[in-house]
């Protein structure tokens, strides 16, 4: 069910976005050792040739029995080996799902590991490992 919702939102977004130059998807599991709860995230980033893009985050929690799907649009510029993303308005719930989404401006580096995998990292730490979709 979660995957079908993700695919539906993805198709709607793709109809609005220019040809992507980079797309990458990851699945992340987050365990809370204090409450013994877990969340599962689907993360998708798409960047197009017009220096625009979006991040789609879909989260599910067995304990809360609800799914959350949110989109964050951004503009970006290339600065050396990094991309500077300026995130547009987003809902506060996203900040609790993925730490980079609490900042208005984020620098990320996209490093190929082995086809089709990439590491997305900030200047301070690795954000996640994702798989290219295109």
Secondary structure as GFF3:
##gff-version 3
##sequence-region A 1 134
A	DSSP	alpha_helix	2	14	.	.	.	ID=ss1
A	DSSP	beta_strand	20	32	.	.	.	ID=ss2
A	DSSP	beta_strand	37	48	.	.	.	ID=ss3
A	DSSP	beta_strand	52	61	.	.	.	ID=ss4
A	DSSP	beta_strand	66	79	.	.	.	ID=ss5
A	DSSP	beta_strand	82	87	.	.	.	ID=ss6
A	DSSP	alpha_helix	93	97	.	.	.	ID=ss7
A	DSSP	three_ten_helix	99	102	.	.	.	ID=ss8
A	DSSP	beta_strand	105	114	.	.	.	ID=ss9
A	DSSP	beta_strand	117	121	.	.	.	ID=ss10
A	DSSP	beta_strand	126	132	.	.	.	ID=ss11
###
